[in-house]
Amino acid sequence: MCYKAECYVNKRGEKPVIRFIFNDIKDIETQSWIISGIKQLEIWKGRINNQNLETKHVRNKIFELKFKKLPIRILFAYHPKVRKRLLLLHGIIKKRDNIESKDIDIAESRYNEIKNL
């Protein structure tokens, strides 16, 4: 059975990953790649390693969905309270080899917010 990906929702009802995909990424083809990657993430239960996508552990409970042909990363975690759910926490355009610590901190903060509800 597949997992279900859901976006983190902040206190104002905003979904930062959705905003990232559709506001920060202007190219429709790139948006389609990201949506397709998220679907693959659901199908493969958060573990992917193929010619286009890869998931890697980043820190603590945080993982990254890495697009091998794009400088895009989606940080996610397994939902702390609901089985077979993935939480999409943060999206970034990566400019260096390493993900910046501040981006991981944002993802961890959002994860902990959900965990402590």
Legacy VTK file of the C-alpha trace (Angstrom):
# vtk DataFile Version 3.0
C-alpha trace
ASCII
DATASET POLYDATA
POINTS 117 float
0.000 0.000 0.000
1.212 3.501 -0.837
1.917 6.232 1.634
0.120 9.576 1.478
2.066 12.828 1.342
0.547 15.809 3.080
1.828 19.321 3.403
2.643 20.974 6.680
0.052 23.691 7.418
1.134 26.654 9.552
-1.045 28.497 12.079
-2.319 30.885 9.380
-3.511 27.957 7.285
-0.714 28.353 4.722
1.097 25.430 3.117
4.722 26.528 2.614
5.620 23.646 0.272
2.652 24.396 -2.002
3.607 28.081 -1.981
7.185 27.097 -2.854
6.122 24.894 -5.779
3.614 27.280 -7.324
4.993 30.716 -6.378
8.763 30.331 -6.127
9.099 27.956 -9.099
7.954 29.789 -12.228
8.540 27.037 -14.799
5.515 24.769 -15.315
7.685 21.852 -16.440
9.718 22.064 -13.216
6.498 22.226 -11.185
5.338 19.047 -12.958
8.645 17.318 -12.149
8.210 18.195 -8.473
4.613 16.939 -8.323
5.648 13.747 -10.092
8.515 13.298 -7.620
6.127 13.650 -4.688
3.858 11.001 -6.242
6.882 8.695 -6.545
7.693 9.406 -2.911
4.209 8.173 -1.970
4.453 5.054 -4.128
7.899 4.079 -2.846
7.025 4.829 0.793
9.631 7.552 1.192
12.590 5.569 -0.177
13.709 6.261 -3.723
16.966 5.812 -5.596
16.637 5.852 -9.364
17.980 7.852 -12.312
15.826 10.912 -11.548
15.147 10.908 -7.811
16.828 10.025 -4.566
15.883 10.277 -0.922
18.515 10.830 1.728
18.500 11.187 5.486
19.452 14.741 6.454
19.246 15.046 10.234
17.202 13.450 13.039
13.747 12.742 11.526
14.274 14.872 8.408
14.853 13.465 4.914
15.281 15.112 1.534
13.674 14.333 -1.791
16.456 15.133 -4.246
15.796 15.751 -7.926
18.964 14.702 -9.713
18.366 16.950 -12.740
17.060 19.952 -10.798
18.509 22.078 -7.974
15.293 21.468 -6.001
14.949 19.738 -2.642
11.813 18.924 -0.678
12.475 18.227 2.994
10.067 15.743 4.525
9.546 13.419 7.473
7.420 10.428 8.332
4.356 11.732 10.149
4.869 11.377 13.922
1.199 10.573 14.637
-0.351 9.040 11.524
0.905 5.794 9.993
1.727 5.699 6.284
1.852 9.476 6.024
4.694 11.679 4.872
4.892 15.311 5.924
6.232 17.723 3.307
7.926 20.337 5.471
10.057 22.688 3.391
11.086 23.300 -0.211
14.335 24.879 -1.323
16.284 25.771 -4.414
19.711 24.404 -3.567
22.693 26.458 -4.663
25.480 24.462 -2.977
26.295 20.815 -2.369
25.106 20.903 1.228
21.663 21.937 2.414
22.022 24.973 4.635
21.534 24.365 8.335
18.837 27.069 8.538
16.693 25.135 6.036
17.015 21.935 8.044
16.169 23.911 11.193
12.966 25.174 9.528
11.947 21.622 8.620
12.730 20.344 12.136
10.784 23.185 13.722
7.728 22.376 11.593
8.065 18.664 12.368
8.273 19.349 16.099
5.232 21.627 15.897
3.172 18.758 14.429
4.662 16.248 16.872
3.718 18.406 19.863
0.092 19.050 18.863
LINES 1 118
117 0 1 2 3 4 5 6 7 8 9 10 11 12 13 14 15 16 17 18 19 20 21 22 23 24 25 26 27 28 29 30 31 32 33 34 35 36 37 38 39 40 41 42 43 44 45 46 47 48 49 50 51 52 53 54 55 56 57 58 59 60 61 62 63 64 65 66 67 68 69 70 71 72 73 74 75 76 77 78 79 80 81 82 83 84 85 86 87 88 89 90 91 92 93 94 95 96 97 98 99 100 101 102 103 104 105 106 107 108 109 110 111 112 113 114 115 116
